[in-house]
């Protein structure tokens, strides 16, 4: 007979001991082996499962002479319970401050630091005050890196035979400016950009972008030059002209209205952002923790991460 279904349940109504008993029995497909693992009696474990079934109002197992088999409802619940236990284990892993206390050195370009890394590190600092963060600046397209870092985020692949170098994502450049510069109106064609001042960094991406649209960047009304992309982006925020920026680096600016994408077109350049780390087996816990936070944040921001980056934090190939 099917137990009577309870109209509404939440986790506070379900004893953790019952979920542990269910998970072990579902994994072993055997009550006795599950009871031995949990160091309880056969009858006690069976009682926990019956109580869980009664609370849920559904049968979780088919009883057989040589063991138990999950019902369809039991299989669905087992997936959820095992996933939840895995998350709890991850959280417990970082509860000991001694495992993550210490200094973490991140090397990155100034533009990455200013436009998306620092807000992320603010969250890390709040959640894990045991970690002392040190941020070092590397140049775009810098080939040789100092060995004094735990994580490096570079534009272009460096030459580093002692570390693992993985492509993180491809940059995708879009023209942006302050909404005030154009009264909040988008342009209708790429050629219309040339009527506005262009803000350059030393990588000279405007020449490539204009050439890809059949235009000559030198014909723009005015030009202002900076060393770094983050300076050009800040100048765009202030209304000085149009900057060409990676969409990930200006995502928050666009969402919050400080910048707008002036035209619905972009340009994928030849360079990519790279992740440089020790092999996973040599990473300490604080490095792995911050690396997971970086990758998760980029995913949420819409970055098309290269599949290989997941090898740095998981056992996935």
C-alpha positions, -999 to 999 in steps of 0.1 A, spaced: 0 0 0 13 34 -9 18 58 21 -5 87 24 10 118 6 18 148 28 4 180 12 36 200 16 71 193 29 103 212 34 137 200 46 130 210 82 103 182 83 127 155 71 153 141 96 188 140 83 193 105 97 165 93 74 181 109 44 215 93 53 198 59 57 180 63 24 212 74 5 232 45 19 205 19 11 200 33 -24 237 33 -31 242 -3 -19 207 -17 -30 210 -36 3 197 -28 38 222 -48 57 253 -34 40 239 1 44 233 -5 81 269 -18 85 283 13 68 263 36 91 270 15 122 233 11 130 211 -20 132 192 -35 103 159 -27 120 169 9 128 178 17 92 146 1 79 126 21 104 143 54 92 134 45 56 98 37 64 95 70 83 109 88 53 84 71 29 56 79 53 65 116 54 70 118 16 39 98 8 57 76 -18 74 43 -19 111 46 -24 121 9 -27 109 -23 -40 117 -50 -14 132 -81 -28 145 -113 -12 181 -105 -18 180 -67 -13 161 -36 -24 157 -18 -56 148 19 -60 115 29 -74 114 57 -101 106 82 -73 135 67 -52 159 71 -81 150 108 -85 153 114 -48 187 96 -46 202 119 -73 190 150 -54 202 137 -20 236 127 -33 240 161 -49 231 179 -17 255 158 4 282 166 -21 276 203 -17 276 199 21 310 181 19 324 209 -3 313 234 23 327 214 52 360 211 33 365 249 36 354 253 72 388 248 87 406 282 84 440 265 86 434 249 52 429 282 34 448 307 55 478 324 39 488 345 9 475 341 -26 492 359 -55 473 367 -86 491 381 -117 469 397 -143 468 426 -168 457 460 -155 425 459 -176 414 425 -163 421 436 -127 402 469 -130 372 457 -150 362 423 -136 387 408 -112 386 433 -84 348 431 -78 352 393 -76 381 395 -52 360 417 -30 336 388 -25 364 364 -19 378 388 8 344 390 25 338 353 25 374 341 33 392 367 54 418 341 62 432 346 26 457 375 21 454 386 -15 483 401 -35 476 413 -70 506 418 -94 503 434 -128 516 418 -160 517 434 -195 494 424 -223 511 399 -246 539 394 -220 557 362 -229 579 357 -198 562 357 -164 578 358 -130 573 326 -110 559 345 -80 522 338 -85 496 312 -78 472 322 -106 479 343 -137 453 358 -161 471 370 -192 462 384 -226 480 361 -250 497 329 -242 529 333 -222 560 311 -225 560 291 -192 572 255 -194 570 250 -156 533 258 -154 501 247 -171 488 273 -196 452 270 -207 431 292 -229 404 307 -207 382 325 -233 383 345 -266 379 382 -263 350 397 -283 353 434 -288 323 458 -290 322 496 -294 310 513 -262 305 548 -250 286 568 -224 249 571 -232 253 609 -227 276 611 -257 250 599 -282 218 608 -262 212 571 -256 207 565 -294 225 536 -311 242 541 -344 227 525 -375 259 516 -394 296 510 -386 306 540 -407 286 563 -384 312 557 -357 338 578 -376 318 609 -367 327 604 -330 361 606 -312 378 572 -310 397 562 -278 427 539 -284 449 517 -263 483 506 -275 471 474 -290 454 495 -316 422 474 -319 403 501 -336 423 497 -368 415 460 -369 378 466 -361 374 492 -387 392 472 -413 369 442 -407 340 465 -415 356 481 -446 365 514 -428 396 534 -423 400 543 -386 423 572 -394 393 591 -408 375 594 -375 368 629 -363 392 628 -333 416 603 -317 429 600 -281 455 575 -272 462 556 -239 486 529 -228 460 505 -214 425 494 -223 411 502 -189 421 538 -193 403 540 -226 372 524 -210 373 549 -181 375 577 -207 345 563 -224 326 563 -191 334 600 -188 320 607 -223 353 614 -241 345 591 -270 341 556 -282 362 528 -267 366 492 -281 362 468 -252 359 431 -245 322 424 -238 331 406 -205 351 436 -193 322 461 -197 293 438 -189 285 454 -156 289 489 -170 264 481 -197 239 465 -173 242 495 -149 239 521 -176 274 536 -173 282 525 -209 262 513 -238 270 492 -268 268 517 -295 261 493 -324 251 457 -327 283 444 -341 315 431 -326 349 418 -336 367 387 -323 404 395 -323 433 370 -326 444 371 -289 427 353 -261 428 354 -223 448 326 -207 449 309 -173 483 299 -159 485 277 -128 503 249 -112 490 214 -121 459 207 -100 477 181 -78 501 208 -67 476 235 -59 469 244 -23 433 248 -11 431 286 -12 443 286 -48 417 260 -58 390 278 -40 397 312 -56 401 296 -90 367 279 -87 352 313 -78 369 330 -109 356 303 -133 321 304 -118 319 342 -120 330 342 -157 304 315 -165 277 337 -150 290 367 -169 285 348 -202 321 341 -210 325 312 -235 351 293 -214 374 269 -231 367 233 -221 402 228 -209 399 252 -180 377 228 -161 406 204 -159 422 229 -136 396 225 -109 379 191 -116 388 156 -128 370 162 -160 389 158 -193 
